[in-house]
Amino acid sequence: MVAVTDLKEDRLSRIQALYPKIQVTKDYQDLFKMGLDAIVVATPPYLHYKFAREALELGLHVLVEKPLTLNSQEAEQLIELADQKNLVLMVGHTFRYNTAVQTLKALIDKNDLGKVNYVDAARLNLGLYQRESNVLWDLGPHDISIFIYLLGSEPISISAQGGHCVFDGIYDVVYLNMIFPNNILGHVHLSWIDPCKVRRVTVVGSKKMVVYNDIENSEKIRIYDKGVDMQPYTNSFEEFQCSYRYGDMLVPNIRFTEPLKNECQDFLDSIINGRDPCCTGCDGLKVVKVLEAGQRSLVNGSHQEEIKW
C-alpha cells in the first residue's frame, strides 16, 4: 500500500501517523497520477461504479467492496470493461475467505451432512443506519454470497418481507426466503435494530446439521449428529412414526487466519500470477442480481420474484 485518499482529515491524519511513508490526499484523482498498479474502492456503495469504472479505464486492477454495484447493468459494464483491458476485477465478499466458512463448504462437498435440506442465516445488530442504503443491501450480500458458495448454485427465486421501523423508506429489518435448485430452501434474517449481535449460519442435512457462529472465538463450527428419518410405509395413522437421532456434537479444530488479510493476498496474487481471484466480478454480479430481486419483492408485497441468470 502506497497511498490513501479520504474526505475526512482525521482519518488521513491517523493513517499518516501509523504509516508515515504512505501518501495521503483528499482528492481521489491524485491517485491516478502516482503510477499505481491497483486500487481498492471502499466507499459508500452508490459510488462503487463511478470509482471502479474510472480506475479500470485508466488501466488499474480493482478490488471493490460489497456490493459490486447497485444494479446488475452497471456490474455487467464493469465486468466487460475489465475483460477488454485484461484487468482483475474483484469483489470483497470477505466471508469467502473465512476458514470456518471454507470448512463448512468442505463438509457439504464431501457429503458428510448428507442431502442439504435448507440453510438459515441471521445477521443482526443495533445499527449502523445509512441514508443511501438499507439493511438488505448492507448486510444481505454477506449471507447471499455465503449461500451461493456453500451450495455451489444460484437461487431460482426470492421473496422478501421487511419494515422501516426508525426512518420512513429505509428498511431496517428484512426477511429473505430463497429457493435453490433441488428444492433447497434458504432463509436470511437481517436487522439493524436488534439488541443482540448475531452472525450465524445453520445448515441442515439429512445426515447431520452444522451451526457456524462467527461471534464465537474458539468454537465457530459445531457439527450435530442429529436428524429425523421416516419409517417405512404403514397402513394406519397409529403406526406412523419417525425415527429421531440424537448423537454427539463435534467441534472441529479450525486454524483461523484473518479473512480480510486472505482477501487482500488473493487480490495481489491474482494480479501477479495473472489468474482469477476467488471472488470475481461475475461472483459480485450474482449477488447484485439476488439483491435486485429481493428489493423488487420488498416493494411489491413480498411477491416471489424469479431471478434470471
VOPAGU-2260 file (C-alpha; in pm, 1 decimal, decimal comma):
REM VOPAGU-2260
SITE   aa  ch    i         X         Y         Z
SITE  MET   A    0       0,0       0,0       0,0
SITE  VAL   A    1     143,5     332,3    -107,6
SITE  ALA   A    2    -142,3     583,7     -94,0
SITE  VAL   A    3    -476,6     651,0      74,3
SITE  THR   A    4    -748,3     900,2     -11,3
SITE  ASP   A    5   -1034,6    1002,3     215,2
SITE  LEU   A    6   -1254,6    1308,4     255,9
SITE  LYS   A    7   -1207,7    1316,9     634,0
SITE  GLU   A    8    -894,8    1486,0     768,5
SITE  ASP   A    9    -895,9    1287,0    1093,9
SITE  ARG   A   10    -877,1     957,1     905,2
SITE  LEU   A   11    -592,4    1079,5     687,8
SITE  SER   A   12    -406,3    1208,3     994,5
SITE  ARG   A   13    -439,5     869,3    1161,7
SITE  ILE   A   14    -315,0     687,3     851,9
SITE  GLN   A   15     -23,2     928,9     823,6
SITE  ALA   A   16      68,5     873,0    1189,4
SITE  LEU   A   17      58,9     492,6    1152,4
SITE  TYR   A   18     230,2     479,2     813,2
SITE  PRO   A   19     448,6     788,2     761,6
SITE  LYS   A   20     572,0     676,6     418,1
SITE  ILE   A   21     222,6     649,2     270,4
SITE  GLN   A   22      92,7     942,0      65,9
SITE  VAL   A   23    -244,7    1077,3     170,3
SITE  THR   A   24    -482,2    1304,3     -17,8
SITE  LYS   A   25    -842,7    1424,4      -8,0
SITE  ASP   A   26    -873,3    1418,5    -387,5
SITE  TYR   A   27    -901,3    1065,6    -528,6
SITE  GLN   A   28    -790,1    1195,2    -870,0
SITE  ASP   A   29    -441,7    1233,4    -721,7
SITE  LEU   A   30    -417,2     853,5    -702,9
SITE  PHE   A   31    -428,7     826,9   -1080,3
SITE  LYS   A   32    -112,5    1036,2   -1113,1
SITE  MET   A   33     101,8     810,8    -892,7
SITE  GLY   A   34     172,3     527,0   -1136,0
SITE  LEU   A   35     -25,2     273,3    -931,6
SITE  ASP   A   36     -89,9     -88,1   -1031,8
SITE  ALA   A   37    -417,6    -138,9    -847,3
SITE  ILE   A   38    -677,5      36,8    -636,2
SITE  VAL   A   39    -925,7     -63,1    -365,5
SITE  VAL   A   40   -1268,9     101,1    -369,5
SITE  ALA   A   41   -1406,0     104,9     -14,1
SITE  THR   A   42   -1666,7     379,9     -34,1
SITE  PRO   A   43   -2044,5     402,9      13,4
SITE  PRO   A   44   -2196,8     159,8    -242,5
SITE  TYR   A   45   -2353,7     429,3    -461,0
SITE  LEU   A   46   -2000,1     541,0    -553,4
SITE  HIS   A   47   -1862,1     195,1    -635,5
SITE  TYR   A   48   -1946,2     203,7   -1005,3
SITE  LYS   A   49   -1809,7     554,6   -1062,6
SITE  PHE   A   50   -1471,8     493,5    -898,9
SITE  ALA   A   51   -1427,0     136,9   -1025,1
SITE  ARG   A   52   -1503,0     233,0   -1384,7
SITE  GLU   A   53   -1265,8     529,0   -1372,9
SITE  ALA   A   54    -985,6     309,9   -1237,3
SITE  LEU   A   55   -1042,0      35,3   -1495,6
SITE  GLU   A   56   -1043,6     286,9   -1779,3
SITE  LEU   A   57    -702,6     406,3   -1659,8
SITE  GLY   A   58    -565,3      50,7   -1663,5
SITE  LEU   A   59    -574,4     -27,4   -1290,7
SITE  HIS   A   60    -673,7    -357,0   -1131,9
SITE  VAL   A   61    -968,0    -303,7    -897,1
SITE  LEU   A   62   -1094,3    -456,6    -572,9
SITE  VAL   A   63   -1443,7    -327,5    -491,2
SITE  GLU   A   64   -1610,9    -370,0    -153,7
SITE  LYS   A   65   -1952,6    -540,5    -148,6
SITE  PRO   A   66   -2189,8    -494,9    -317,4
SITE  LEU   A   67   -2012,9    -456,2    -650,8
SITE  THR   A   68   -2272,4    -204,9    -774,2
SITE  LEU   A   69   -2632,5    -110,6    -702,0
SITE  ASN   A   70   -2769,9    -261,1   -1023,2
SITE  SER   A   71   -2677,9    -550,1   -1249,7
SITE  GLN   A   72   -2637,9    -338,1   -1565,1
SITE  GLU   A   73   -2352,1    -141,2   -1408,1
SITE  ALA   A   74   -2194,6    -462,1   -1276,5
SITE  GLU   A   75   -2203,0    -612,9   -1625,9
SITE  GLN   A   76   -2040,2    -299,2   -1767,8
SITE  LEU   A   77   -1752,2    -323,5   -1517,7
SITE  ILE   A   78   -1701,4    -693,0   -1596,0
SITE  GLU   A   79   -1694,6    -624,4   -1969,4
SITE  LEU   A   80   -1451,3    -335,9   -1927,4
SITE  ALA   A   81   -1214,8    -542,6   -1709,8
SITE  ASP   A   82   -1221,3    -827,0   -1964,7
SITE  GLN   A   83   -1148,6    -589,7   -2252,8
SITE  LYS   A   84    -845,5    -448,6   -2074,8
SITE  ASN   A   85    -733,6    -783,6   -1926,7
SITE  LEU   A   86    -755,7    -644,7   -1571,2
SITE  VAL   A   87    -852,2    -805,4   -1242,5
SITE  LEU   A   88   -1194,5    -702,1   -1112,7
SITE  MET   A   89   -1251,9    -849,0    -767,5
SITE  VAL   A   90   -1533,2    -811,3    -513,9
SITE  GLY   A   91   -1483,2    -801,9    -137,6
SITE  HIS   A   92   -1707,9   -1086,9     -25,4
SITE  THR   A   93   -1485,7   -1135,8     277,9
SITE  PHE   A   94   -1663,3   -1440,7     421,9
SITE  ARG   A   95   -1549,1   -1644,0     121,7
SITE  TYR   A   96   -1203,9   -1614,1     280,5
SITE  ASN   A   97   -1317,3   -1719,9     627,7
SITE  THR   A   98   -1164,9   -2057,2     717,0
SITE  ALA   A   99   -1478,2   -2156,7     911,7
SITE  VAL   A  100   -1696,0   -2099,3     604,3
SITE  GLN   A  101   -1443,9   -2293,6     393,5
SITE  THR   A  102   -1463,4   -2580,2     645,5
SITE  LEU   A  103   -1843,1   -2577,6     618,9
SITE  LYS   A  104   -1815,8   -2586,7     239,5
SITE  ALA   A  105   -1584,9   -2890,6     260,2
SITE  LEU   A  106   -1832,5   -3075,1     486,1
SITE  ILE   A  107   -2109,5   -3020,7     228,9
SITE  ASP   A  108   -1893,6   -3115,7     -69,9
SITE  LYS   A  109   -1774,5   -3438,0      98,5
SITE  ASN   A  110   -2138,4   -3531,7     168,2
SITE  ASP   A  111   -2069,4   -3550,7     541,6
SITE  LEU   A  112   -2403,7   -3377,7     604,9
SITE  GLY   A  113   -2598,6   -3580,4     350,0
SITE  LYS   A  114   -2851,5   -3406,4     129,9
SITE  VAL   A  115   -2881,2   -3038,8     226,3
SITE  ASN   A  116   -3245,1   -2965,1     314,4
SITE  TYR   A  117   -3217,7   -2596,8     400,0
SITE  VAL   A  118   -2979,7   -2321,2     508,0
SITE  ASP   A  119   -3070,1   -2048,7     755,2
SITE  ALA   A  120   -2881,2   -1732,3     849,5
SITE  ALA   A  121   -2924,3   -1447,9    1097,0
SITE  ARG   A  122   -2721,3   -1126,7    1075,1
SITE  LEU   A  123   -2844,6    -886,0    1340,0
SITE  ASN   A  124   -2708,7    -580,5    1519,2
SITE  LEU   A  125   -2804,7    -241,1    1660,8
SITE  GLY   A  126   -2705,2      -0,1    1379,0
SITE  LEU   A  127   -2536,6     142,6    1179,8
SITE  TYR   A  128   -2800,2     331,0     981,0
SITE  GLN   A  129   -2714,0     458,0     633,2
SITE  ARG   A  130   -2916,1     716,2     442,8
SITE  GLU   A  131   -2815,5     592,8      97,5
SITE  SER   A  132   -2879,9     221,6     166,7
SITE  ASN   A  133   -3093,3     -25,5     358,5
SITE  VAL   A  134   -3025,9    -339,8     560,5
SITE  LEU   A  135   -3081,9    -565,3     257,0
SITE  TRP   A  136   -2802,6    -404,1      54,8
SITE  ASP   A  137   -2578,6    -352,5     360,3
SITE  LEU   A  138   -2588,5    -691,9     533,8
SITE  GLY   A  139   -2756,6    -909,1     271,8
SITE  PRO   A  140   -2452,1    -950,7      43,2
SITE  HIS   A  141   -2269,5   -1144,7     316,2
SITE  ASP   A  142   -2518,8   -1429,1     354,8
SITE  ILE   A  143   -2626,4   -1437,8      -9,8
SITE  SER   A  144   -2262,0   -1483,4    -113,4
SITE  ILE   A  145   -2213,5   -1747,5     158,9
SITE  PHE   A  146   -2520,6   -1945,0      45,0
SITE  ILE   A  147   -2416,0   -1938,5    -322,6
SITE  TYR   A  148   -2064,5   -2050,2    -224,1
SITE  LEU   A  149   -2180,4   -2330,0       7,8
SITE  LEU   A  150   -2442,8   -2473,1    -227,0
SITE  GLY   A  151   -2247,7   -2418,3    -548,1
SITE  SER   A  152   -2557,1   -2279,2    -720,8
SITE  GLU   A  153   -2764,4   -1963,0    -751,1
SITE  PRO   A  154   -3117,8   -1919,4    -613,9
SITE  ILE   A  155   -3404,8   -1966,7    -858,2
SITE  SER   A  156   -3636,9   -1719,5    -687,9
SITE  ILE   A  157   -3661,6   -1496,2    -382,1
SITE  SER   A  158   -3926,1   -1326,8    -171,3
SITE  ALA   A  159   -3862,6   -1054,3      85,3
SITE  GLN   A  160   -4061,2    -903,8     366,4
SITE  GLY   A  161   -3940,6    -608,5     569,6
SITE  GLY   A  162   -4017,5    -294,2     757,3
SITE  HIS   A  163   -3882,3      53,9     821,5
SITE  CYS   A  164   -3905,7      97,7    1197,8
SITE  VAL   A  165   -3699,0     414,2    1250,9
SITE  PHE   A  166   -3675,9     614,2     926,3
SITE  ASP   A  167   -3953,7     614,4     668,3
SITE  GLY   A  168   -3849,6     445,3     348,3
SITE  ILE   A  169   -3531,1     287,6     489,5
SITE  TYR   A  170   -3579,3     -84,6     550,5
SITE  ASP   A  171   -3400,4    -176,2     873,6
SITE  VAL   A  172   -3537,8    -529,9     917,7
SITE  VAL   A  173   -3575,2    -779,8     632,2
SITE  TYR   A  174   -3658,8   -1149,8     598,4
SITE  LEU   A  175   -3544,8   -1324,3     279,9
SITE  ASN   A  176   -3673,4   -1658,5     151,5
SITE  MET   A  177   -3483,4   -1812,9    -138,7
SITE  ILE   A  178   -3541,3   -2131,6    -334,5
SITE  PHE   A  179   -3229,5   -2301,8    -471,6
SITE  PRO   A  180   -3206,1   -2593,8    -717,6
SITE  ASN   A  181   -3308,1   -2935,8    -579,0
SITE  ASN   A  182   -3571,2   -2754,9    -371,0
SITE  ILE   A  183   -3317,4   -2637,8    -112,0
SITE  LEU   A  184   -3460,4   -2355,6      98,0
SITE  GLY   A  185   -3255,4   -2055,3     207,9
SITE  HIS   A  186   -3373,8   -1813,3     476,4
SITE  VAL   A  187   -3198,2   -1497,0     596,7
SITE  HIS   A  188   -3296,0   -1260,1     879,4
SITE  LEU   A  189   -3130,8    -917,3     857,9
SITE  SER   A  190   -3167,8    -635,2    1107,9
SITE  TRP   A  191   -3016,5    -302,7    1207,9
SITE  ILE   A  192   -3247,8    -284,9    1507,1
SITE  ASP   A  193   -3181,7    -585,1    1728,7
SITE  PRO   A  194   -3046,3    -587,2    2087,3
SITE  CYS   A  195   -2800,1    -869,9    2020,7
SITE  LYS   A  196   -2521,6    -902,6    1768,8
SITE  VAL   A  197   -2580,5   -1227,3    1579,3
SITE  ARG   A  198   -2372,2   -1373,0    1297,0
SITE  ARG   A  199   -2497,0   -1730,0    1249,8
SITE  VAL   A  200   -2546,3   -1976,7     963,9
SITE  THR   A  201   -2719,5   -2314,1    1007,7
SITE  VAL   A  202   -2704,2   -2594,1     750,9
SITE  VAL   A  203   -2948,5   -2882,1     799,1
SITE  GLY   A  204   -2865,4   -3201,6     612,9
SITE  SER   A  205   -3022,9   -3544,8     600,4
SITE  LYS   A  206   -2728,9   -3694,4     795,3
SITE  LYS   A  207   -2601,3   -3413,0    1015,3
SITE  MET   A  208   -2656,0   -3049,0    1099,4
SITE  VAL   A  209   -2398,6   -2771,1    1138,3
SITE  VAL   A  210   -2405,4   -2432,7    1307,6
SITE  TYR   A  211   -2144,9   -2172,0    1212,6
SITE  ASN   A  212   -2133,4   -1892,7    1470,0
SITE  ASP   A  213   -1895,4   -1615,9    1369,4
SITE  ILE   A  214   -1926,5   -1448,6    1712,2
SITE  GLU   A  215   -1765,3   -1748,3    1884,5
SITE  ASN   A  216   -1392,7   -1714,6    1942,4
SITE  SER   A  217   -1294,3   -2081,4    1959,0
SITE  GLU   A  218   -1593,3   -2294,4    1852,5
SITE  LYS   A  219   -1705,5   -2131,9    1529,7
SITE  ILE   A  220   -1827,1   -2463,6    1381,1
SITE  ARG   A  221   -2038,0   -2718,0    1568,4
SITE  ILE   A  222   -2144,7   -3039,8    1395,2
SITE  TYR   A  223   -2453,7   -3208,3    1538,1
SITE  ASP   A  224   -2520,9   -3576,7    1470,6
SITE  LYS   A  225   -2895,0   -3517,3    1484,1
SITE  GLY   A  226   -3172,1   -3591,5    1241,9
SITE  VAL   A  227   -3506,7   -3748,5    1169,5
SITE  ASP   A  228   -3575,3   -4047,5     944,6
SITE  MET   A  229   -3907,7   -4156,2     803,3
SITE  GLN   A  230   -4009,2   -4510,0     886,8
SITE  PRO   A  231   -4123,7   -4747,9     610,7
SITE  TYR   A  232   -4478,2   -4703,1     482,0
SITE  THR   A  233   -4753,9   -4803,8     725,0
SITE  ASN   A  234   -5126,2   -4860,4     675,4
SITE  SER   A  235   -5260,7   -4678,4     979,4
SITE  PHE   A  236   -5210,4   -4341,6    1145,4
SITE  GLU   A  237   -5129,1   -4513,2    1475,1
SITE  GLU   A  238   -4831,8   -4682,9    1313,6
SITE  PHE   A  239   -4699,8   -4360,9    1154,3
SITE  GLN   A  240   -4376,7   -4279,1    1337,0
SITE  CYS   A  241   -4046,4   -4103,9    1276,9
SITE  SER   A  242   -3705,6   -4218,8    1393,4
SITE  TYR   A  243   -3520,1   -3939,0    1573,0
SITE  ARG   A  244   -3144,1   -3945,3    1607,2
SITE  TYR   A  245   -2963,5   -3770,3    1893,7
SITE  GLY   A  246   -2590,3   -3824,7    1850,3
SITE  ASP   A  247   -2276,0   -3643,8    1955,7
SITE  MET   A  248   -2173,5   -3284,1    1894,8
SITE  LEU   A  249   -1831,9   -3235,0    1734,0
SITE  VAL   A  250   -1621,3   -2917,3    1727,3
SITE  PRO   A  251   -1355,2   -2938,4    1452,7
SITE  ASN   A  252   -1020,7   -2770,8    1505,3
SITE  ILE   A  253   -1006,8   -2479,0    1261,3
SITE  ARG   A  254    -687,9   -2282,9    1206,6
SITE  PHE   A  255    -814,5   -1926,1    1194,9
SITE  THR   A  256    -649,9   -1671,1     968,0
SITE  GLU   A  257    -773,0   -1316,0     922,0
SITE  PRO   A  258   -1025,5   -1322,9     631,7
SITE  LEU   A  259    -953,2    -965,1     523,0
SITE  LYS   A  260    -581,4   -1042,7     503,3
SITE  ASN   A  261    -658,2   -1354,6     296,3
SITE  GLU   A  262    -878,2   -1146,1      66,7
SITE  CYS   A  263    -609,8    -882,1      10,0
SITE  GLN   A  264    -347,8   -1150,2     -53,5
SITE  ASP   A  265    -574,3   -1315,2    -310,7
SITE  PHE   A  266    -611,1    -980,1    -488,2
SITE  LEU   A  267    -233,4    -937,0    -504,9
SITE  ASP   A  268    -171,2   -1298,0    -611,5
SITE  SER   A  269    -429,7   -1279,8    -888,3
SITE  ILE   A  270    -258,8    -968,6   -1029,6
SITE  ILE   A  271      94,2   -1106,6   -1001,8
SITE  ASN   A  272       9,8   -1454,5   -1136,2
SITE  GLY   A  273    -244,1   -1346,6   -1398,2
SITE  ARG   A  274    -527,7   -1561,4   -1262,9
SITE  ASP   A  275    -884,1   -1503,9   -1149,2
SITE  PRO   A  276    -938,7   -1424,9    -779,2
SITE  CYS   A  277   -1177,4   -1635,4    -572,5
SITE  CYS   A  278   -1440,0   -1358,1    -587,5
SITE  THR   A  279   -1457,0   -1229,7    -942,5
SITE  GLY   A  280   -1676,2    -958,7   -1085,8
SITE  CYS   A  281   -1910,9   -1235,2   -1203,1
SITE  ASP   A  282   -1949,9   -1351,3    -842,3
SITE  GLY   A  283   -2034,7    -994,7    -748,1
SITE  LEU   A  284   -2290,3    -976,2   -1030,4
SITE  LYS   A  285   -2469,3   -1286,5    -899,0
SITE  VAL   A  286   -2513,8   -1126,6    -557,0
SITE  VAL   A  287   -2635,1    -798,9    -710,7
SITE  LYS   A  288   -2899,4    -986,1    -914,3
SITE  VAL   A  289   -3031,0   -1154,9    -599,5
SITE  LEU   A  290   -3038,0    -821,8    -415,2
SITE  GLU   A  291   -3225,7    -657,3    -703,1
SITE  ALA   A  292   -3490,3    -929,5    -698,9
SITE  GLY   A  293   -3514,3    -904,8    -320,7
SITE  GLN   A  294   -3562,5    -527,4    -344,0
SITE  ARG   A  295   -3840,9    -576,0    -600,9
SITE  SER   A  296   -4013,3    -822,2    -370,8
SITE  LEU   A  297   -3986,4    -582,4     -76,8
SITE  VAL   A  298   -4184,7    -313,4    -255,9
SITE  ASN   A  299   -4441,1    -532,2    -433,7
SITE  GLY   A  300   -4597,6    -710,3    -138,4
SITE  SER   A  301   -4337,8    -985,8     -85,8
SITE  HIS   A  302   -4414,6   -1147,9    -422,6
SITE  GLN   A  303   -4186,7   -1439,2    -512,9
SITE  GLU   A  304   -3950,2   -1295,2    -773,7
SITE  GLU   A  305   -3783,2   -1515,0   -1031,6
SITE  ILE   A  306   -3410,8   -1448,0   -1077,3
SITE  LYS   A  307   -3295,4   -1464,6   -1438,7
SITE  TRP   A  308   -2943,2   -1593,7   -1496,3
